[in-house]
Structures are given as C-alpha cells and as structure tokens.
C-alpha cells in the first residue's frame, strides 16, 4: 500500500509504503534506483542482504543507489518505507550525497531510540495508517531537532 504524505511534508517525503508478509515463506525485497533515499521501519523483520547474507538492522536509512539493492526476509514481517525526496537525507544527516550513496545506516546510530515507538507499533500490528499518521505528527519535530 502506497500513501502520500500531507502537503506540509511533501517537500521532504515522496510517499510511504507499507509491506507485510503474514506467512513463513522467504520473500525478496528490492530498493530501486529512482534517485530517492529513505527510511525502512520494522519491528520484527529478519532482513538479510542478498549477497552477503548479513542481517540488516530492524530499521535503517538508505542512501541513493547506483543499482538495485536486493534483500530477503525470513518469516513474517511488517514494515513501513518512508521514501524521501532526493535531497532530504543529505539535509537530515548533514552530509553530502556522495557520502551516503549506496549506504545503509542503522536508525539507532543516528537517532538512538527515537524510532522505537514506531517499531513497537509495527511489532504489535497497529494499523499502518495510524502509524503513518503518528509519523506525520512526529516528523516536523524530528526535522527541527536535527
């Protein structure tokens, strides 16, 4: 399910995407080379990098990509992808686009535990529209504090 942000966040956020797998089967996921960076929020996902099989953090930022980035998950999960406008992550992390290109950065490394409430809501299967609404309320506060 893809959801547009409210108008006041549209300069920062392109859209939200909610994905869920209620089965135990393995699923492939792909980040696209569309010039966007973003944030993946999850509360319970076993996500692995496709080639190295390194386990990914529960929630992470990703920089713009030169090529597709494939992952696979094991078992049930729910996640929300916050797809940023192309320039926004550079502003948020106060770094150049080159420094974060093709990078995965743990949310905890940047924000400590400030996203835990959203991870817990995903883990507890709260309605994704409620979580996105909460993110919309939280986002302006978060952007000002950075």
C-alpha positions in Angstrom: 0.0 0.0 0.0 1.4 3.4 -1.0 0.3 6.5 0.8 1.1 10.2 0.0 2.3 12.5 2.8 0.3 15.5 3.9 1.1 18.7 1.9 3.3 20.2 4.6 5.7 17.1 4.5 5.7 16.7 0.7 8.9 18.8 0.3 10.6 16.1 2.4 8.7 12.8 1.9 7.7 11.4 -1.5 5.5 8.7 -0.1 5.1 5.9 2.4 4.9 2.2 1.5 3.5 -0.5 3.8 4.5 -4.1 3.2 3.5 -7.2 5.2 4.2 -10.9 4.9 1.9 -13.0 7.1 3.4 -16.3 6.0 6.6 -18.1 7.0 7.9 -18.2 3.4 11.0 -16.4 2.3 10.4 -13.1 0.5 12.6 -10.9 -1.7 12.6 -7.2 -1.4 14.2 -4.6 -3.6 15.2 -0.9 -3.2 15.1 0.9 -6.5 17.4 3.3 -8.2 14.9 6.1 -8.5 17.1 8.8 -7.0 15.4 8.6 -3.6 16.8 7.8 -0.2 14.7 6.7 2.6 14.0 5.0 5.9 12.9 1.4 6.5 11.0 0.9 9.8 10.3 -2.5 11.1 9.5 -4.1 14.4 10.2 -7.7 13.8 11.8 -8.3 10.5 14.6 -10.8 9.8 16.0 -9.0 6.7 19.3 -10.1 5.1 21.5 -8.5 2.4 21.1 -10.7 -0.6 24.7 -11.5 -1.5 26.5 -11.4 1.9 23.5 -12.6 3.9 24.4 -10.1 6.6 21.5 -9.4 8.9 20.2 -5.8 8.5 19.2 -3.6 11.4 15.5 -3.6 12.3 15.2 0.0 11.0 17.7 1.8 8.8 18.2 4.7 6.4 19.4 4.1 2.9 21.2 6.5 0.6 20.5 6.9 -3.1 21.6 3.9 -5.1 23.7 3.3 -8.2 22.0 -0.1 -8.7 19.1 -2.1 -7.2 19.7 -3.3 -3.7 18.2 -6.7 -3.0 17.3 -8.2 0.4 15.4 -11.3 1.5 13.4 -11.9 4.6 12.7 -15.0 6.6 9.3 -15.4 8.1 6.6 -12.9 9.0 7.2 -9.2 8.9 5.6 -5.8 8.5 7.5 -2.7 7.5 7.0 0.9 6.5 9.3 2.5 4.0 9.5 6.3 4.2 10.7 7.4 0.7 12.4 10.8 1.0 12.7 13.5 -1.7 16.1 13.1 -3.3 17.9 15.8 -1.4 16.3 15.3 2.0 18.6 12.7 3.6 21.6 14.9 2.9 20.0 17.7 4.9 18.8 15.3 7.6 22.2 13.7 8.2 24.1 16.9 7.4 26.4 15.2 4.9 27.0 15.1 1.1 25.1 12.8 -1.2 28.4 11.1 -2.2 29.0 10.1 1.5 25.7 8.2 1.8 25.4 6.9 -1.8 24.7 3.1 -1.6 25.0 3.2 2.2 22.8 1.5 4.8 22.8 3.4 8.2 21.2 2.0 11.3 18.5 4.3 12.7 20.0 3.7 16.2 23.3 5.1 15.0 21.6 8.4 14.1 18.6 8.7 16.3 19.3 6.4 19.3 15.9 5.1 20.4 13.7 7.8 19.0 12.1 5.4 16.5 11.4 2.6 19.0 7.8 3.7 19.5 7.1 3.1 15.8 9.0 -0.2 15.7 6.9 -1.4 18.7 3.7 -0.4 16.9 4.7 -2.4 13.9 5.6 -5.3 16.1 2.2 -5.1 17.8 0.4 -5.0 14.5 -1.1 -1.5 15.0 -3.0 -0.3 11.9 -0.3 1.0 9.4 -2.4 4.1 8.7 -2.3 5.0 12.4 1.5 4.6 12.4 1.9 6.7 9.3 -0.3 9.4 10.9 1.9 9.3 14.0 5.0 9.6 11.8 3.4 12.7 10.2 3.0 14.3 13.6 6.5 13.2 14.8 8.3 14.2 11.5 8.3 18.0 11.8 9.5 17.8 15.4 12.2 15.4 14.3 13.3 17.5 11.4 13.6 20.6 13.5 15.7 18.9 16.2 18.3 17.6 13.6 
